[in-house]
Amino acid sequence: MIRREGERMVVSGALTLANVAAVLGEGSAAIGEGVRTVDLGEVGELDSSALALLLAWLREAKQHGRGLSFENLPQGMIAIARLYGVADLLPRSLAPGSTAPKSSSHR
């Protein structure tokens, strides 16, 4: 599920209500140990609980006085975040030459 690569952690497999609590604990521990980037490129199935997971990890990093960014956010995750109006809360690292998905703001 989670593989450490220095200050990065790579999350793989499903992120659904069935397993998100276990992933939360493992990821929170890694963030406490210095992880600053979360790569989600290997995530398969996901649901809205995955969004709650990312927001919890952001809170964890903030409690440790660090920033946290996300790489390779699945399109489904971006769509869920936009639906709930929190897409701008997910800091994203960009690969060279790529652009961040545009978020729409409604006033």
CORBEL-V939873 format. One record per residue. PHI is phi as a letter, one per 30 degrees, with the letter a starting at -180 (999 if undefined). PSI is psi in degrees with one decimal (999 if undefined). D_CENTER is the distance of its C-alpha to the mean C-alpha in Angstrom with 1 decimal. Layout:
# CORBEL-V939873
PHI,PSI,D_CENTER ; PHI,PSI,D_CENTER
This chain:
# CORBEL-V939873
999,-52.6,13.4 ; b,130.8,12.1 ; b,128.8,14.0 ; d,138.5,14.4 ; b,78.4,15.7 ; i,-121.5,16.8 ; d,11.3,14.3 ; c,150.5,11.6 ; b,138.5,10.2 ; c,123.5,10.0 ; c,132.8,8.8 ; b,161.0,11.6 ; i,-160.3,13.5 ; d,145.0,13.0 ; b,89.9,10.5 ; b,172.3,13.2 ; e,-30.0,15.2 ; d,-27.0,17.4 ; b,0.1,15.1 ; d,-30.3,12.1 ; d,-42.0,14.3 ; d,-41.6,15.0 ; d,-36.3,11.5 ; e,-49.3,10.8 ; d,-45.5,13.9 ; d,-43.8,13.4 ; d,-40.1,10.1 ; d,-40.3,11.7 ; d,-42.8,14.7 ; d,-39.7,13.2 ; d,-40.0,11.8 ; d,-25.9,15.3 ; c,4.6,16.8 ; j,2.8,15.4 ; d,135.9,12.0 ; b,-12.9,10.9 ; b,136.2,8.6 ; c,119.9,5.9 ; c,120.1,7.4 ; c,16.5,6.6 ; d,-19.3,10.2 ; c,9.0,11.8 ; d,133.7,10.3 ; c,-105.2,13.3 ; d,141.8,14.0 ; b,161.0,11.6 ; b,-171.5,12.7 ; d,-20.2,12.0 ; d,-25.4,11.3 ; d,-36.3,7.9 ; d,-43.6,7.3 ; d,-36.8,9.2 ; d,-48.0,7.2 ; d,-40.2,4.2 ; d,-37.4,7.4 ; d,-40.4,9.2 ; d,-36.3,7.4 ; d,-42.6,8.2 ; d,-41.4,11.6 ; d,-47.1,12.1 ; d,-41.7,11.7 ; d,-38.8,14.0 ; d,-26.5,16.4 ; c,5.1,16.8 ; i,26.5,17.5 ; b,158.2,14.8 ; d,162.3,12.3 ; b,136.0,8.7 ; b,161.7,7.3 ; c,136.9,5.1 ; c,150.0,7.7 ; h,46.1,9.0 ; d,126.9,7.0 ; d,146.1,9.5 ; e,-36.3,12.2 ; d,-37.5,12.2 ; d,-42.8,8.7 ; d,-41.4,10.1 ; d,-42.3,13.4 ; d,-44.0,12.3 ; d,-40.2,10.8 ; d,-42.4,14.1 ; e,-42.0,16.1 ; d,-1.4,15.2 ; i,25.5,15.6 ; b,13.3,12.4 ; e,-35.7,11.0 ; d,-11.1,12.4 ; d,-10.1,10.4 ; c,96.5,7.2 ; d,130.6,8.6 ; c,135.2,8.7 ; d,139.2,10.7 ; c,139.1,13.4 ; d,152.2,15.7 ; e,133.2,19.3 ; i,-3.3,20.9 ; c,166.6,18.0 ; b,151.6,17.4 ; d,143.0,14.7 ; d,138.1,15.1 ; d,135.6,17.4 ; c,146.8,16.7 ; c,138.8,19.8 ; c,138.4,20.9 ; c,129.8,23.6 ; c,999,26.2
